[in-house]
Amino acid sequence: MDSGKMTNLVIMNSIEIFQFLLFAFTAMTAPLIVIAATIYIIYELGYIGLIAPSMLVLASILVNHITSKQAGFRMKVFSIIDQRSKKITEFFQGIKIIKYYAWENWVVKQLQSIRIQEIKILFGFLFNIGQVDCISQVSPSIIAVLVFVVYIILDNQLNTAKAFTALSLINLLQAPIIQLASGWGKFIQARVSYNRIIHFYECEEQALDYYDQDLTRDCELGEIKIVEGCFSWESQNNELHNLKNPDNFIIQKTKIKKLKQEIQQKKKLKENVSQLEETLKSFKSDKINEIPKTSPYLNSINLNYKPKTFNGIYGIFSSGKTTLAHALINEINKTSGKIAVKGSVAYIPQTPWLRSCSLRENILFGEEYNQKRYQKILHKCQLLDDIKQLPGGDLTEIGERGVNLSGGQKQRVSIARAVYSNRDIYIVDDCLSALDSHVGRLIFKKVFRKFLKQKTIIFITHHTHYMKYFDSITILKEGKVEDFGSFQELTAKNSKALTSLLTNEKNKTQEISEVDNLKQLNEIKDEINENKTKKNLIKDEKNEIINENFHLEKSNNEKYCSSSQNSEESSFQNSFEEAKDKEKQEKGILIQNEEKALGSVPFYVYKEYFMMGGFGYISIALLIFAISQTGLMLSDWWLGQWSLNAYKQLDGTQYAGIYAGVSISSGFLYIFRYLAFLVFSVRISKSIFRKLLVRLLKSPMEFFDKTPLGRIVTRFSKDIDAIDYLLQLVLQQLISGLMNLIGSFVMISLITPIFIAVAVFIIICYYYILRRYIRCTREIKRIVDIVRSPMIGAYTELNQGLIQIRSFNKEKYFFKMFSKCIDMHTRATFNQFFCSHWLNLITDLFSSIIIGASAYLGLAQKSIYGYDIYLAAHIGLSLTWALKISTTTPITIKLLGDTELQMNSFHRVLNYINETPQERDFDTLYDPNQSKTVQKWPQQGDLDIQNVSYRYRKDTPIILNNITLSIKANEKIGVIGRTGSGKSTLTLGLLRILELENGRILLNGQNIAKLELSELRSNVSMIPQDPILFQGTIKSNVDPFEVYSNAEIVQALKKVQLWETLLNKANQINNKIDLPIKNLQENKTIEVQKFNVVDQYNEEDIQIVLELKVDIQGANFSQGEKQLIALTRVILRKCKLLLMDEATASIDEKTDWIIQNMIKSEFQDTTVITIAHRLKTIIQYDKILVLNEGKIKEFDTPKQMLINPNSYLTQLIKENGKDHEIEMRKLAFSC
């Protein structure tokens, strides 16, 4: 189930059920009022009074028929809102990628296409609601006309007492009729929401019998066993559940209905309908038992990892490494076989998941704070120096998805979290790929080889030089175990699988014989055992112990620890430490709290609302409102004239005809005013969504770093839904209620002028009541809106990190945390409900005063002026309208408050539109189809960087400090340096994700600070450290604007060695025979292939690959596959400047080497700047740039750097061992 739908279940569906229950409680008296009024009408008019209940039954049947369609409409609305919410969440999670590629216009088109569909469905839904409203508004008038007409036709005499008593009772029916009609609609909507939530509850859950109990019982603590295990990402139960989706039933029903209509139309025209009838038959016969077949992704896995062993897993990309990790933690479906994992588990994913809280909270992850252990783990995970650089130390907020940290820092926090949890088993998925080689080596050695040496470790990696340290090596290929054993065992038996992995080393050093290569590796291995182990490792061990003791001693001195162990915890609780932590927290705040608006909604907000909808439409609607209200007043006045027979020349039929004409015309004017208002509100919905979307897409990354995603999602979900639906409904009902009240006071005042004094008093009282109510309920509503955003944010965040939460067995901890968010929201919502009931109580009291005053003043006129035949009619008319005031006033006052509350949603969205900061020089959205005629820039990729400085935000320190360098066109530049040295900052600056603090950058002679952002970013390509794919297809992910031909895309996929993999995936999905994937490791020579676009593949193969489904965030692709898809994007763009930030870190070394050769061939005329922790990636580049603490430490050719024994590059390759140094020197000097 997608995240957008799950978010809507929390934001909208659960709240709709809650609101219905609250409404049902208040509407319980409505049936009683209807029954009592009906009995009284029958008592007054005899059996003719039965017309009233009969018409009510008829109206109820009609309302039921109309509202029955609301379920379908609401389901469609929810379905389309799910799509919108899912896309909004996905796009703003990947906002960096969108900015890198200047894809904002594509995002707007994607969301606008969904929005257009939503508006169409919404219009039908609101029109359906309008029909129900019309019936409830017109019903009293029609009932009154029928009752009085039939009463006269049967030769009954209509007198004033009967006329106005009956009219008052019929009018009394209006409010409960509206309540019941509205309640029925709310029930329909709540039922739809309930069905959606029940469908979610019926989702397949983690299997409780996943781990075999008998097999687990035979295992030792920390042992893992898999016997003939087959695992699949798909599940038949899940597929069956998806087919039962209530949203799909409605959609399918609509399709069947449309097909039937089309068939009937074509039959009338005597056209052939056989194909349509076949399609209709297939729709009708689409049985749930037709479940798509699922195929296992891992086949016949037999593994046994002993306790306290260090186990490596290798394989090329898409071989099943990450899938195996998920199989071990029960995050994939087991189709057959047995699995046992005995002991507690910690999982370190390839892409770290961090919460929007402090760095310390991310590491503790719900565990109890132990200062000594915590400090030791920070030291082991190389985090102490990074923490010193953070403004609030380890209490610094790191923002959503760890935006405040570099990629390497995020990964080390993820490692520290796992280490701190002190589990029996550690499953590590290529966690070193984001770290530079020096830090990666230290983490591997200090953390995994030493600190966790008493634990069972499953370590997935591409680094072959770590093989000798593993107790066992598992090599995967195409979802199967190709070989298993220790490095020595695999080497001794000349394992083909191992040789295939290690041939990469042979090819890079241009050696010919596989046997010689293996011998050399064995010799180097022996040399390391004899020399390195005896000297360097012992020396490092001593240094480590000294440093460790130093850090612990320093930590203990600073923390005022006492000598006893128990006093360590108590010392942390003392006031001094609390003061220090509070100070650090204040310094480390990143996420800005949402500002709560004060006071009433400003006038300009209402003005903007009406201007956005068009003054013409609202003027027409108000005019119809006024005419309709005047007509109702005239009809009641005419009834008084009729009861007195004031016009002798008219008979009963003529009186009845005029009364019926005026009453019914006034009632049906409601339809036209509703339509005018509906068009007005739809115009607002269309306009405000696009304005908000475009404004946010043009916002700088700093805004997204400081603004939680939940807050943005709230604007696009709850606030937009309020503007689309609730605001226009309450505003329309408010205008109707105000017109009714004005008419009532005018009518009573004309009959009883002295009532004006009472009216003034009542209005003053109502003013103060309204002021108090609105002030209170407005602030409560704002609190509701504010507490909703953290709830949504927490839900979205937990949904993203669900795998880690479950692997650490922290479900209860996070459930408790999320429950607090729900409790805060529920508390605020209930206060809103209680405030509304207080208003009802007060207004009921004043309504009684109005009715009493109207009756008393009417009788007082008799004492003053004497009895008059017209006086009875006037008093009756006055009391009738006084009763209307009593029913209308509480509703209208509540609507006044509700309108301001819902207008607050418009105000919040408007504030985002008007006040959200914008990126400089971002005037137009990029459209490649319009820019084809413009001369291509840049002509060359030469870069001149002059005294450039960058910082991430105004309140943060300088990251890059006055760097100056010149890069010639077509040069290949490698960038290395410690974590936090400014490597990624340089690439962000070249794309103007960060703006210059000082200096300037010239690209092909043009100052990039003076270019339009869309022009710059569309002509510079970037492959980021974390590749992001968007839901859609392969084609939409590599060519969203549909600029390139299918042949060009296929050629690009082949160049990155991805075509065969995708074709195999597509064939598996389409239940075809699997094509063998060409193993990249089997090639004897590494060279870029020149592909024929059409070669052996037909058009059908091309189509199924390009239309291959991509899930949200590319969840159905491995990390390596996602990186290669990102590389395909830049091949198609053919820019003159290519930036690569660890683009091949998640790919095995052999494929990385093939890709690097492809880059040399494909990007000969392109300037390439590559950030790499893997030195083999850049050792043959033209130059290497070394950054240290934001400054250029070295910038020269690899040869010159390696000649200098004191250069950073020389020291770095020496740190990784003698074999690594020999290899790097051979590669560098072979160029």
MIDO-950764 format. One record per residue (C-alpha): x, y, z. Coordinates in steps of 0.2 Angstrom, whole numbers, plus 5000, padded with zeros to 4 digits. Layout:
BEGIN
XYZ
...
//
This chain:
BEGIN
500050005000
500750174995
501250305008
500050435001
498550325004
499150285022
499450465026
497650515020
496950375031
497650465046
497350645040
495650635032
494750465034
494950445053
494450625055
492850605044
492250455055
492650555071
491650705064
490150595059
490050525077
490150705084
488750765072
487750605076
487750655094
487050825091
485750775078
484950645089
483550765093
483150795074
481950645072
481050685088
480750865081
480050795065
478850675073
478250805085
477950935072
477150815060
475850755074
475450935078
475150975059
473950825058
473150885074
472851065066
472351015049
471650845050
472050705038
472650835026
474150855037
474750685032
475350765016
476850835027
477550665032
477150595015
478150725007
479550705020
479650515016
479650554997
481050685000
482050555010
481950434996
482550564984
483950614996
484450434998
484450404979
485550554977
486750524992
486950344986
488050414972
489050514985
489950354990
490550334973
491050514971
491950514988
492850354984
493450434968
493950594977
494950494990
495750394977
496350544967
496850634984
497850484988
498750504971
499050684974
499650664992
500850524987
501550624973
501750784984
502650674997
503750594984
504150754975
504650854990
505650714998
506650714982
506650904980
508550904978
508450794963
507050904955
508151054957
509750974951
508950924934
507751084933
506250964933
505051084942
503951104926
503750924925
503250914943
501951044940
501250954925
501150794934
500250864949
499150974938
498550824928
498050744944
497250904950
496150924934
495450754937
495150794955
494250954951
493150864939
492650734952
492550864965
491350974955
490250814953
490350774971
489950954977
488450964964
487750804971
487850884989
487051044981
485550934975
485350874993
485451045000
484151104987
482950974992
483151015010
482951195007
481451184995
480551045004
479651155017
479051275003
478351134993
477551045008
476751215013
476051244995
475351064994
474551075011
473751235009
473151204991
472451034995
471651115011
470751245000
470251124986
469351014999
468251175003
469051205020
469151385026
470951445029
471051565044
472551655051
472751545066
472851385056
473851455042
475251525053
475251385065
475451255051
476751365042
477751385058
477751195061
478251165042
479651295044
480151205060
480451055050
481751135039
483151135051
482950945056
482750905038
484350995033
485250905048
484550735043
485050765025
486750825030
486950685042
486550555029
487850625018
489150625032
488650445036
488950395018
490650485018
491050405035
490550235028
491750255014
493150305026
492750155037
492850035022
494550115017
495250095035
494549915037
495449875020
497049945027
496749835043
496649685033
498349705025
499549565026
500649585041
502349515046
502149325047
502249265066
502849095060
504249165049
505649095059
505548905061
505448875080
506248695079
507648755069
507948905080
507948795096
509348695089
510348855085
511548945097
511349125102
511949235088
511749095075
510849105058
510248965048
509348955031
508848785024
508148785006
507548965008
506549044994
506049224996
505049344986
504549524987
502849494981
501449394990
499949314984
498949364999
499549544996
498949534978
497249464983
497149604996
497549734983
496149664971
494949694985
495349874986
493649964988
494350114977
494549984963
492749924964
492150104961
493350134947
492849964939
491050004941
491250174933
492150094918
490849964916
489450094916
490450194903
490650044892
488850004892
488350174887
489650174873
488950004867
487150074867
487650224857
488650124844
487149994843
485950144839
487250194825
487250014819
489150004822
490149854826
490249834845
491049654847
492649724853
491849834866
490749684872
492249574874
493049714884
491449734895
491449544897
493249544903
492849684916
491349584922
492249424923
493749494932
493749374947
494649404963
495349224962
496349274946
497949314956
499549364947
500849234950
502349274961
504149214958
505449204971
506849324971
508049214981
508049034977
508648884986
509648974999
510648865011
511748965023
512348935041
513249085050
514049035066
513949135082
515249275084
515849265066
516249395054
515349355037
515549445021
514249445007
514749494989
513949494972
513649614957
512249734958
510549654957
511149494963
510149484979
511249554993
510049675000
508549554998
509549425008
509749555022
507849595022
507549405022
508549395038
507549525047
505749465041
505549605029
505149495013
504049355010
504649175013
503849065000
504648905006
506048835016
506648865034
507549015042
508149035060
508949195068
509249175086
509649325096
509249515095
509649605078
510249775073
510149825055
511249955046
510449995029
511350055014
510350225015
510350285033
508650335040
508750475053
507350555063
507050745064
507750755082
509450775090
510950675085
511050605102
509150545101
509550465084
510950365092
510050315107
508550265097
507450235113
508850155123
509350215140
510750345140
512450275147
513650415146
515250305147
514650185133
513950325123
515650425123
516550265119
515450225103
515650405097
517450385098
517450215089
516250285075
517350435072
516050555077
516850665091
517650785079
516050805069
515050835085
516250975090
515851065073
513951065077
513251215085
512351115099
513550975100
512650805100
511050895105
510950985088
509450945078
509950865062
508350895053
507250775042
508250645034
509850715042
509950865031
511150945043
512450815040
513450755026
513250585018
514650505028
514150585044
512350515042
513050345039
514150345054
512650405065
511750255058
513250135063
513350215080
511450185083
511649995079
513249985090
512450065105
510949955104
512149805109
511349665099
511849485096
511749495077
512249645066
511649645048
512649775038
512149825021
513649915012
513750055025
515550105020
515150155003
514650335009
516350355019
517950405013
519250275012
520250325028
518650345039
517950185031
519550085035
519450145053
517650105055
517949935048
519349895059
518849985076
517049945075
516749785066
518349695068
518649745086
517249825096
515949695089
517149545088
516049445100
514549475089
513849395073
514049515059
513349495041
514249625031
513749665013
515049755003
515849784986
517649804994
518649654989
520149704999
519149665015
518949485010
520349415020
519649475036
517949375035
517749215043
516649165028
516149235011
514549215003
514449254984
512749284977
512249284958
510549304951
509749264968
510749104972
512249064982
513649044969
514948994982
515248995001
516748975012
518249075019
519449175008
520749045011
519548905006
518948984991
520649034985
521348854988
519948784977
520148914963
518348964965
517649034949
516449154958
517949224968
519049234953
517549324944
517549454957
519449474959
519749484940
519249664942
520949694951
521849604937
521049704923
521449864932
523249824934
523349764916
523849594920
523449444909
523449284918
522149244931
523249124939
524649254941
523349374948
522849254961
524649204966
525049394967
523549414979
524149274990
525949344990
525249514995
524149425008
525649335015
526649495016
525249585025
525149445038
527049445041
527449635040
525849745042
525149635056
526749635065
527149815064
525849935059
524349845067
525249835083
525650015082
523950065078
523249965092
524350055104
523850225097
522050175098
522150125116
523050285121
521850395111
520350295118
520950315136
521350505133
519550535126
518750435140
519850525153
519350695146
517550645145
517550595163
518450755169
517150865160
515650775167
515950785186
515750595187
515950515204
516950365208
515550245209
514650165194
512950215200
513450405201
513750415182
511950415179
511550535193
512850655189
512050675171
510450725180
511250865190
510751045187
512451095179
512350965165
510551005162
510951185160
512351135148
511151025138
509851155137
511151285130
511751155117
509951115112
509551305110
511151325099
510751165089
508951205084
508651185065
506751155063
505851315065
504251295075
502651345065
502051515070
500351525076
499351675069
498551785082
496951875081
495551865068
495951825049
496451995041
495252075029
496452065015
496351875016
494451885012
494852004998
496051894991
494851744992
493451834983
494651914970
495351734966
493651674963
493051824953
491951964959
490751934945
490251754951
490051804969
489051954964
487851854954
487751724969
487351864981
486051944970
485151774968
485251754987
484451924990
483051884977
482751714985
482551785002
481451924996
480351794988
480151695004
479651845014
478351895000
477651715001
477351715019
476651895018
475451835004
474951685015
474351815028
473351915015
472651745009
472051695026
471151865028
470551865010
471152045009
470852054990
469052014988
469152004969
470351844970
469651674974
470551534983
471251454968
472051624963
472751654980
473451474980
474251494963
475151654967
475751584984
476351424975
477251524961
478151644973
478651504985
479251374973
480151504962
481051564978
481551394982
482151344965
483251504964
484351404977
484951294963
485551444952
486451524967
487251364972
487851334954
488551514953
489451484970
490151314965
490951394949
491651534960
492451404972
493151294959
494051434951
494851464968
495351284970
496151284953
497151444955
497751424973
498451244971
499551294956
500151454965
500651364980
501451224970
502551334959
502951444974
503651304984
504551224970
505551394968
505951394986
507851374991
508451214999
508651305016
506751325017
506551135015
507951095028
507051205041
505251155036
504650985041
503850885027
502350855037
501951045037
502151045018
501050895016
499750975027
499651125016
499351015001
498150895010
497050965024
497151145020
496851125001
495451005005
494651135017
494751265003
494051144990
492651075001
492251145018
492551325015
491451345000
490051245009
490051345026
490251515017
488751475006
487751425021
488351575031
487651695017
486051605017
485851615036
486351795036
485051835023
483751735033
484151825049
484151995040
482451955033
481751895049
482252055059
481652165045
479952075044
479652075063
480252255064
478952305050
477552225059
478052275077
479152435075
479552435094
480452265091
481852365084
482452415102
482452235107
483352185090
484652315094
484952235112
484952065105
486152105091
487352185104
487252035115
487551925099
489052025094
489851995111
489451815111
490051795093
491651885097
491951775112
491551615103
492551665087
494051715098
494051555107
493651435093
494851525081
496351495093
495851315096
495751285077
497451355075
498051245089
497251095080
498051145063
499751165072
499750995081
499150915065
500750945056
501950855069
500650715069
500750695050
502650725050
502950595063
501850475054
502750505037
504450485046
503950325055
503250255039
504950285030
505950205044
504750065047
506049925043
507349995055
506050015069
505549835067
507249765065
507749855082
506149795090
505649975094
503749965089
503149995106
504250145109
503750235093
501950185095
501950275112
502850425104
501550435090
500150415102
500650575111
500450665094
498750585092
498150635110
498650815107
497650825091
496150735099
496250855114
496151005104
494750935093
493650895108
493951075114
493351135098
491751025099
491451085117
491551265112
490251235098
489051165111
489251315123
488751425108
487151315105
486651335124
486851525124
485951555107
484551445112
484251555128
484251715117
483151635104
481851605118
481951795122
481651845104
480151735103
479451795119
479751975115
478951955098
477351875106
477252005120
477552155109
476152095097
474952075111
475452245118
474952325101
473152255104
473152345121
473752505113
472852505096
471352395100
470852235090
471152235072
470752095060
472452115052
473352115069
473151925071
473851895054
475352015058
475651935075
475651765067
476851815053
477951895067
477951735077
478351635062
479851735058
480351745076
480351555076
481451555061
482651665071
482751545085
483251405073
484351505061
485351605074
486351465083
486751395066
487251555058
488351605073
489151445072
489451465053
490251635056
491451545067
491751405055
491951515041
493351605049
494051435055
494051365037
494651535030
496151505042
496651365030
496651485015
497651615026
498951475030
499151435011
499151615006
500551655018
501551515010
501151594993
501651764998
503051745011
503951585007
505751635001
506251614983
507851564974
508651714966
508551724947
507151584946
505851674935
505351534923
505151344924
506251254912
505351174897
506551084885
505251074871
505251274871
507151294872
507651184857
507751334846
508951424859
510751414856
511551274867
512551334881
513951304887
514951264872
516351204883
516451154901
517951254906
517751324924
518551464933
518251474952
518851634959
518951664978
517351564981
516651544999
515051455004
514051425019
512451315021
511451455030
511651625037
511851555054
513151425050
515051435048
515951445031
516151275023
517151325008
518351465011
519051574997
519551434986
520251474968
520551354954
520451334936
519851184926
520051164908
518751104896
518550914895
519650884910
519150744922
519350804940
519250694956
518850774972
519350684989
519450745007
518950695024
517050705028
516450875030
517950955020
516751035008
516650914993
514750904991
514651094995
515751124979
514451034968
512951114977
513751284973
514051244955
512151214953
511751364964
510851254977
511951364988
512251544984
513951624984
514551705000
515951794990
516951764974
516251714957
516251564946
516351574927
515751424917
516251444898
516551624902
514851664910
514651714928
513451574934
512751704947
512051804934
511151664924
509351614926
509351454937
508351354925
509651384911
511051344923
510351184930
509651114914
511351124906
512351044920
512150864924
512250794942
512250614949
512050634968
512650514982
510850454985
509950424969
508050454969
506850374957
505050434956
503550324954
503150294936
504150204922
505950184917
505550304903
504750444914
506250434926
507650454913
506650564900
505150654910
504950784896
504950654882
506250734872
507250584867
506750444856
506550264862
508150214852
509150344861
508550284878
508850104874
510650144869
510950244885
510350094895
511549974886
512950094889
512750084908
512549894907
510749894913
509749844898
509849654901
509449674919
507849774915
507349664901
507449514913
506449604926
505149654913
504949474907
504749404925
503349524928
502549484911
502749294916
503849264901
505449154901
506849234910
508249294898
510049254905
510849414911
512549434903
513749434918
514849584917
516149494927
516449364913
517149484901
519049454899
519349634893
518549794899
518049904885
516550014881
515449924869
514750014854
512949964853
511749954838
510150034843
509049894836
510249744837
509349584843
507849664852
506149694844
504949844847
504049744860
505549714871
505949904870
504149944875
504049834890
505749894897
505350074895
503650054902
504349944917
503550004933
504550104946
503850104963
503950254975
505850304978
506250154966
505950034980
505849884967
507649924962
509249894971
510450044975
511649994961
510249994949
509550164954
511350234952
511450164934
509750234930
510350404936
511850384925
510750354911
509950524914
511550614911
512050514896
510450574888
510650754893
512450774885
512950914895
514650994895
514850984914
514550834924
514550824943
514650654951
514450644970
514950464974
513850404959
514650224959
514850194977
513450064978
514049974963
515349824963
517049874958
517049784942
515449874936
516250034942
517750014932
516649974916
515650134920
517250234922
517850174905
516150214898
516250394905
518050414897
517350364880
515550444881
516050604890
517650644881
516950814877
516350844894
517150914910
516850784924
517050824942
516950664953
516850654972
517450484976
517950384992
518450244981
520150294975
520150174960
518750274953
519750434951
521550374951
521750394932
520850564931
521750714924
521950794941
521450764959
520750904970
521050874989
519950975001
520350995019
519251105031
518551205017
520251245008
521251174994
522551065001
523250994985
522751004966
523850914954
523950764943
523950594952
525650554945
526350714953
525550684969
526150504971
527950564967
527850674982
527950554998
527150685009
525550714998
523850675005
523550554991
525150464994
524750455013
522950395009
523450244998
524750195010
523450185024
522450055014
523949935013
525349885002
524349794989
523249944987
524750054985
525549944972
523849934962
523550124963
525350174957
525150054943
523550124938
524150304940
525750284930
524950174916
523950334910
//
